[in-house]
Structures are given as C-alpha cells and as structure tokens.
Amino acid sequence: MKNIYLTFLGLSIALTSIAQPTLISANHAPLVGENQLYYVADSNSVIDNTIGANVTFDYSTLAGYGMSQTNYYVNPATTTYASDFPTATYADTTVGSPVNKRYGQLVSTDSLVNNGMVLDINTFGVTIIKYADPEKTMTYPFVYGNSFNDAFSGQFTAVDYNTTTNGSGTVSVNADAWGTLLLPNSVSIPNVLRVVQFDSLVTDTIILPFPLPAILPITIKGKIINYYEPSVSKYPLLSIIDAEIAGDSSRTVISQYPMPMVGINELENKFNLSIYPNPISNENATLTFELTTAEKVEIAILNQLGQEIKNVFTGNMQPGMNTLTIETANLAKGIYFISTLIGEQKITKKLIVQ
C-alpha cells in the first residue's frame, strides 16, 4: 500500500510540474504605455480547434503577407472622445488603426470590462459605441476549465449623421484548452492557455436624416480565439478574430512571431486578380479582381523606381467581381507597375506599355 501511495504521489507531482497557465490582472490586464507588435497571417489559415488538457496547437505552417500592426495602450484622457468614457483605465488601438479605439477598464483586480469603442466604419464614418452596461471580457483568476457569460448594452452614435440608436448583446468566454503552441520557424511554446470569446449584438433600427432611408436592426457577431502564455507575454501570442456584420464575414489572424511569406501567386489567386491585355499598345488596360467582402481599395500606377505617377482609384468596393479601366494613353513606352491595395493586402503586377 505504501508503494502504491508513493507512486500516486510521484505521478501527482509530475503532473503538477507541467504548469497550467493562470491569468491574473498582473499578467494579463493592459497598462498605459505598453504596446505589442503583431505579424499579419494569411486569413485563409487553417484553424487548429484542438481542445482539452496538455494538447498541441499546431500552427507551424502559418504564412503571412510581410505586414505587421502594432497595438498601442494609451491614457484614455489623451484621446479625442475621452469624455464619453470617464471610467476607462486604458484605451487601445484596434485592428492596428490609430483611428479605432477600444476603451477598457480594470475593475479592482477582479475583472476587465469593455466600456465601448470608437470605430471608423464604412458608410457610417466615425461611430461612438458607449456601453452603459459594460461588456465583461475577463475575470481573474482564469484557468483551464473556467468560463462565464455576461450581458451588455449601450448606445451607438454615428457622428457624421448625429444619429443615435441602442444595442444590446451577450458575451461568453471559455478557457477550453491548454498545451503546447507550435508556430513557424520551429517555435514551440509550452503551457499555453486557449481562451475563446463569443460576442453577439443586435442594434435597434437606425433612423438616418431625411432623405436617407432607415437601416433595419444590424446583427454583429464575433469569435476571438486567443492563445496566452503569461510568463512570455501578457498579450495573446496568437489571435484569430472572426467577425460577421449584417451577414458579411471577415477573418484576421495575427501572431507575435514572424512567419514566412505567402507566395505572390497565392495572393493573386485569392483575389482572382488579372490585368489584360499585357503587354499593351494604343489601348487601355483592364484590371479585374474578386472580393468576398466589401473592402477599401487603392490602385495606383508606379514607375520603375516605385514612385506613384497616377492614382487610378481610391474608395470602397463591394463583394463580387470588380472591373476597373487603367488609362495608358499618356504613358510613355516602358515598364510600369500596378499597385493594388485591398484592405491591408497589397499586390503589385508589372504592366508593359509598347
């Protein structure tokens, strides 16, 4: 019996030595003045949905576009809309854009809440989202197997239209796995906690000034998968962010660790992008590409030094196949480049004028 007890004790010690991560305010809550660099991965990356204890999360084949974004955590009092969020303890840039801000609050050392956001939204412009009943995004301590649900509500104000409507939603957060995270370049990080957050929000009908029509209630859904190892970084090592707004969906994948580049052919194939005819002589060229969601698009003609000599188009384009005419009548014979920026993804193709 003594030997059995000692064996059991030895196994217990061995298992507990595999440290399961614990999130607390000191190793998770953002502080003013901090920032975090992220590398942007291919949004078509395969998501490893392995859950459970002491598992492996394999993202070793992630590839990126050579782009990065930095999230900055600043004093909310220094921001334009500070007066709308008087209890916020920090503001952070979202989606890597300095215009977009999320206003968060550390409540004692027990939890993090989202007080609201300021977003630059296509067609609406700057929109202020203020939660009178804030959204709880984390409770402390938080370990594998923990979960919680919360309800939140507030007002949405489109600044350009001076229009306000209400919205309410729910959030659920679950630590459903922990284990070893595998990333490109042979990076292996043990004791990583996977935390999944589901958000769902519905607005009331949005009444716009005459003669604009009213907008029916909008449903916004989100799913965020974050991988944490607090002894390495208080911010997610890897994040997968899925968003769906009024039926249009998008995915963002970002990692703290560099990754190899996606081949340019993969990027062209992703958007089914082509220029024809090419070479060209005494006629205009046609650029076609396909979008799965509405995107901001910028198209320019560059010379061989990479200098922009003409802006072809800047604006928002809708899902589906898009076609643009590139006028070349005033271009001297030679080699040029067509730079196409779709969202945050840039493709550059050679154009020969004969």
C-alpha positions as CSV (number, residue, x, y, z in Angstrom):
1,M,0.0,0.0,0.0
2,K,2.8,2.4,0.8
3,N,4.4,1.8,-2.6
4,I,1.1,2.5,-4.3
5,Y,0.7,5.7,-2.3
6,L,4.3,6.8,-3.2
7,T,3.7,6.0,-6.9
8,F,0.5,8.0,-6.9
9,L,2.2,10.9,-5.1
10,G,5.0,10.8,-7.6
11,L,2.6,11.0,-10.5
12,S,0.7,13.9,-8.9
13,I,4.0,15.8,-8.5
14,A,4.9,15.1,-12.1
15,L,1.6,16.3,-13.4
16,T,1.5,19.5,-11.4
17,S,5.0,20.3,-12.6
18,I,3.5,20.8,-16.1
19,A,2.4,24.3,-15.3
20,Q,-1.1,25.1,-16.4
21,P,-1.2,28.9,-17.0
22,T,-3.3,31.2,-14.8
23,L,-4.4,34.6,-16.0
24,I,-4.5,37.3,-13.3
25,S,-4.7,41.1,-13.5
26,A,-0.9,41.4,-13.1
27,N,0.0,39.2,-16.0
28,H,-3.0,40.0,-18.3
29,A,-4.5,43.4,-17.8
30,P,-3.1,46.1,-20.2
31,L,-1.2,49.1,-18.8
32,V,-1.0,52.6,-20.2
33,G,2.3,53.0,-22.2
34,E,2.5,49.4,-23.3
35,N,2.4,48.2,-26.9
36,Q,2.5,45.0,-28.8
37,L,3.8,44.2,-32.4
38,Y,1.9,41.6,-34.4
39,Y,2.6,40.0,-37.7
40,V,-0.4,39.5,-40.0
41,A,-1.0,36.0,-41.2
42,D,-3.0,34.6,-44.2
43,S,-6.6,35.0,-43.3
44,N,-7.2,31.6,-45.0
45,S,-5.1,29.8,-42.5
46,V,-6.4,26.5,-41.1
47,I,-7.5,26.9,-37.5
48,D,-6.5,24.2,-35.1
49,N,-9.6,23.6,-32.9
50,T,-8.0,21.1,-30.6
51,I,-9.3,21.4,-27.1
52,G,-8.6,19.7,-23.8
53,A,-5.7,19.4,-21.4
54,N,-2.0,19.1,-22.3
55,V,-2.7,19.1,-26.1
56,T,-0.8,20.5,-29.1
57,F,-1.9,23.6,-31.1
58,D,-0.2,23.2,-34.5
59,Y,0.1,26.5,-36.4
60,S,3.6,25.7,-37.7
61,T,2.5,26.3,-41.3
62,L,1.2,29.8,-40.9
63,A,2.3,32.2,-43.6
64,G,1.9,36.0,-43.9
65,Y,2.0,38.9,-46.2
66,G,5.0,40.7,-44.9
67,M,2.8,43.1,-43.0
68,S,2.6,44.0,-39.3
69,Q,0.5,46.1,-36.9
70,T,1.2,47.5,-33.5
71,N,-1.5,47.8,-30.8
72,Y,-0.8,50.8,-28.5
73,Y,-2.3,51.2,-25.0
74,V,-2.7,54.8,-24.1
75,N,-4.1,57.1,-21.4
76,P,-7.8,57.5,-22.4
77,A,-7.7,61.1,-21.2
78,T,-5.4,61.9,-24.2
79,T,-7.9,60.6,-26.8
80,T,-10.5,62.7,-28.7
81,Y,-13.5,61.0,-27.2
82,A,-12.2,60.7,-23.6
83,S,-15.3,62.4,-22.1
84,D,-17.5,59.6,-23.4
85,F,-15.6,57.0,-21.4
86,P,-14.8,58.6,-18.0
87,T,-14.2,55.3,-16.1
88,A,-11.9,53.8,-18.7
89,T,-8.4,53.0,-17.4
90,Y,-6.8,52.5,-20.8
91,A,-7.6,52.8,-24.5
92,D,-6.1,50.6,-27.2
93,T,-5.9,50.8,-30.9
94,T,-7.9,48.1,-32.6
95,V,-7.2,46.4,-35.9
96,G,-3.9,48.3,-35.9
97,S,-5.6,51.5,-36.9
98,P,-5.0,54.7,-34.8
99,V,-8.5,56.0,-35.6
100,N,-10.1,52.9,-33.9
101,K,-10.1,52.8,-30.1
102,R,-11.4,50.4,-27.6
103,Y,-11.9,51.7,-24.1
104,G,-11.3,49.2,-21.3
105,Q,-11.4,49.2,-17.6
106,L,-9.7,47.1,-14.9
107,V,-12.3,46.8,-12.2
108,S,-10.2,46.4,-9.0
109,T,-8.1,43.3,-9.7
110,D,-11.2,41.1,-10.3
111,S,-12.1,41.7,-14.0
112,L,-11.7,43.5,-17.2
113,V,-14.6,45.2,-18.9
114,N,-15.1,46.8,-22.3
115,N,-16.7,50.3,-21.8
116,G,-17.1,50.8,-25.6
117,M,-15.3,51.7,-28.8
118,V,-14.8,54.4,-31.4
119,L,-14.7,53.0,-34.9
120,D,-14.4,54.4,-38.4
121,I,-17.0,52.3,-40.2
122,N,-17.6,52.2,-44.0
123,T,-20.6,54.3,-45.0
124,F,-21.2,55.5,-41.4
125,G,-17.9,57.2,-40.7
126,V,-16.8,57.7,-37.0
127,T,-19.2,55.8,-34.7
128,I,-19.1,56.0,-30.9
129,I,-20.2,52.9,-29.1
130,K,-20.9,53.5,-25.4
131,Y,-21.9,50.7,-23.1
132,A,-24.0,51.9,-20.1
133,D,-23.9,48.3,-19.0
134,P,-20.2,47.3,-19.9
135,E,-19.2,44.1,-21.5
136,K,-17.1,41.8,-19.2
137,T,-14.2,40.3,-21.2
138,M,-12.2,38.6,-18.4
139,T,-12.5,37.6,-14.8
140,Y,-9.5,36.8,-12.5
141,P,-8.1,34.4,-11.8
142,F,-8.9,32.5,-15.0
143,V,-7.6,28.9,-15.7
144,Y,-8.4,26.0,-17.9
145,G,-12.0,24.9,-17.4
146,N,-13.2,28.4,-16.3
147,S,-16.0,30.1,-18.2
148,F,-18.5,32.9,-17.8
149,N,-21.3,34.7,-19.6
150,D,-22.3,38.4,-19.5
151,A,-24.9,40.7,-21.0
152,F,-24.1,44.3,-22.1
153,S,-26.0,47.2,-23.7
154,G,-25.5,50.8,-24.8
155,Q,-25.8,53.4,-27.5
156,F,-24.3,53.7,-31.0
157,T,-23.8,57.2,-32.3
158,A,-22.9,58.0,-36.0
159,V,-21.1,61.3,-35.6
160,D,-21.4,62.4,-39.2
161,Y,-25.2,61.9,-39.1
162,N,-25.7,63.0,-35.5
163,T,-27.8,59.8,-35.1
164,T,-28.0,57.5,-32.1
165,T,-29.6,54.1,-31.6
166,N,-29.5,51.4,-28.9
167,G,-28.0,48.0,-29.0
168,S,-27.6,45.0,-26.6
169,G,-25.8,41.7,-26.7
170,T,-24.2,38.8,-24.8
171,V,-20.7,37.5,-24.5
172,S,-19.4,34.1,-23.4
173,V,-15.7,33.4,-22.5
174,N,-14.3,29.9,-22.1
175,A,-10.8,28.5,-21.4
176,D,-11.3,25.3,-23.3
177,A,-7.7,24.0,-23.7
178,W,-4.1,24.3,-22.7
179,G,-0.9,22.8,-24.1
180,T,2.0,23.5,-26.5
181,L,1.7,26.1,-29.2
182,L,3.7,25.3,-32.4
183,L,4.5,28.3,-34.7
184,P,6.6,28.7,-37.8
185,N,10.4,28.7,-37.7
186,S,10.4,25.8,-35.2
187,V,8.9,27.9,-32.4
188,S,7.4,25.7,-29.6
189,I,5.8,27.3,-26.6
190,P,4.6,25.1,-23.7
191,N,1.9,25.9,-21.1
192,V,-0.3,27.9,-23.4
193,L,-3.9,28.7,-22.5
194,R,-6.5,28.8,-25.2
195,V,-9.4,31.3,-24.5
196,V,-12.4,31.6,-26.8
197,Q,-14.8,34.6,-26.7
198,F,-18.1,34.7,-28.5
199,D,-20.0,38.0,-28.9
200,S,-23.4,38.7,-30.3
201,L,-25.0,42.1,-30.5
202,V,-28.2,43.5,-32.2
203,T,-28.9,47.2,-32.7
204,D,-32.3,48.9,-32.9
205,T,-33.4,50.3,-36.2
206,I,-31.1,53.2,-37.2
207,I,-33.0,56.3,-38.2
208,L,-30.9,58.5,-40.6
209,P,-31.7,62.1,-41.6
210,F,-34.1,62.6,-44.5
211,P,-33.9,61.7,-47.3
212,L,-31.8,58.7,-46.3
213,P,-33.7,55.5,-45.6
214,A,-33.8,53.9,-42.1
215,I,-31.5,51.0,-41.6
216,L,-33.1,47.9,-40.1
217,P,-31.6,46.3,-37.0
218,I,-28.0,45.1,-37.6
219,T,-26.7,41.9,-36.1
220,I,-23.0,41.8,-35.2
221,K,-21.3,38.5,-34.2
222,G,-17.7,37.8,-33.3
223,K,-15.5,34.9,-32.3
224,I,-12.0,35.5,-30.9
225,I,-9.5,32.7,-30.2
226,N,-6.6,33.9,-28.1
227,Y,-3.5,31.8,-27.0
228,Y,-1.8,33.1,-23.8
229,E,1.4,32.2,-22.0
230,P,1.6,35.0,-19.4
231,S,5.2,34.2,-18.5
232,V,6.1,35.1,-22.1
233,S,3.7,38.0,-22.7
234,K,0.5,39.4,-21.2
235,Y,-0.9,39.8,-24.7
236,P,-2.1,36.9,-26.9
237,L,0.8,35.1,-28.7
238,L,-1.7,34.3,-31.5
239,S,-5.2,35.6,-32.2
240,I,-7.8,34.5,-34.6
241,I,-10.6,37.1,-35.0
242,D,-13.8,36.2,-36.9
243,A,-16.4,39.0,-37.4
244,E,-19.8,39.0,-39.1
245,I,-21.7,42.2,-39.6
246,A,-25.1,42.1,-41.3
247,G,-24.1,38.8,-43.0
248,D,-20.7,40.0,-44.2
249,S,-17.9,38.0,-42.6
250,S,-14.1,38.5,-42.3
251,R,-11.2,36.9,-40.5
252,T,-8.0,38.3,-39.1
253,V,-5.0,36.2,-37.9
254,I,-2.1,37.8,-36.1
255,S,0.9,36.4,-34.3
256,Q,3.7,37.9,-32.1
257,Y,6.1,35.7,-34.0
258,P,7.4,36.2,-37.6
259,M,6.3,33.8,-40.3
260,P,7.3,33.0,-43.9
261,M,5.7,34.9,-46.7
262,V,2.6,33.8,-48.7
263,G,3.7,33.3,-52.3
264,I,2.5,36.2,-54.6
265,N,0.7,33.7,-56.7
266,E,-1.3,32.6,-53.7
267,L,-2.3,36.3,-53.1
268,E,-3.3,36.8,-56.8
269,N,-5.2,33.6,-56.8
270,K,-7.0,34.6,-53.6
271,F,-8.5,37.7,-55.3
272,N,-8.6,36.2,-58.8
273,L,-6.6,39.3,-59.9
274,S,-5.6,39.9,-63.5
275,I,-4.5,42.7,-65.9
276,Y,-5.2,42.4,-69.6
277,P,-4.1,43.0,-72.3
278,N,-0.5,42.9,-71.1
279,P,1.7,44.0,-72.9
280,I,-0.5,46.8,-74.1
281,S,-0.3,49.2,-77.1
282,N,-2.6,52.1,-78.0
283,E,-5.4,50.9,-75.7
284,N,-6.5,50.9,-72.1
285,A,-5.8,48.0,-69.7
286,T,-8.5,46.3,-67.6
287,L,-7.9,45.2,-64.0
288,T,-10.2,42.6,-62.6
289,F,-10.4,41.1,-59.1
290,E,-12.9,39.4,-56.9
291,L,-13.8,40.3,-53.3
292,T,-15.6,38.2,-50.8
293,T,-16.4,41.1,-48.6
294,A,-16.7,44.9,-49.0
295,E,-13.2,46.4,-48.9
296,K,-11.3,49.7,-49.2
297,V,-9.3,49.5,-52.4
298,E,-6.4,51.7,-53.6
299,I,-5.0,51.3,-57.1
300,A,-2.0,53.3,-58.4
301,I,0.4,53.2,-61.3
302,L,4.1,53.2,-60.3
303,N,7.3,53.8,-62.3
304,Q,10.3,51.6,-62.2
305,L,11.6,53.4,-59.1
306,G,8.4,52.5,-57.3
307,Q,7.2,56.2,-57.4
308,E,3.5,56.8,-57.8
309,I,2.8,58.6,-61.1
310,K,-1.0,58.2,-61.2
311,N,-3.8,57.3,-58.7
312,V,-6.3,55.1,-60.6
313,F,-8.8,54.5,-57.8
314,T,-9.4,55.0,-54.1
315,G,-12.6,54.0,-52.5
316,N,-14.8,51.2,-51.2
317,M,-15.8,48.3,-53.5
318,Q,-18.5,45.7,-53.0
319,P,-18.3,41.9,-52.9
320,G,-18.1,40.1,-56.2
321,M,-16.1,40.6,-59.4
322,N,-14.8,44.2,-59.8
323,T,-13.5,45.7,-63.0
324,L,-11.5,48.9,-63.5
325,T,-10.1,50.6,-66.6
326,I,-6.5,51.8,-66.5
327,E,-5.9,54.6,-68.9
328,T,-2.4,54.4,-70.5
329,A,-2.7,56.9,-73.4
330,N,-0.4,59.4,-71.6
331,L,2.2,56.8,-70.6
332,A,5.5,56.6,-72.4
333,K,6.6,53.2,-73.7
334,G,8.3,51.2,-70.9
335,I,7.7,49.1,-67.8
336,Y,5.3,50.2,-65.1
337,F,3.8,48.5,-62.0
338,I,0.1,48.4,-61.0
339,S,-0.1,48.6,-57.2
340,T,-3.4,47.2,-55.8
341,L,-4.1,47.6,-52.1
342,I,-7.1,45.6,-51.0
343,G,-7.8,46.2,-47.3
344,E,-4.4,45.6,-45.8
345,Q,-3.1,43.3,-48.6
346,K,-1.0,44.6,-51.4
347,I,-0.4,43.1,-54.8
348,T,2.0,44.6,-57.4
349,K,1.9,43.5,-61.0
350,K,4.1,44.5,-63.9
351,L,2.5,46.3,-66.9
352,I,4.4,46.7,-70.2
353,V,3.4,49.6,-72.5
354,Q,4.7,49.2,-76.0
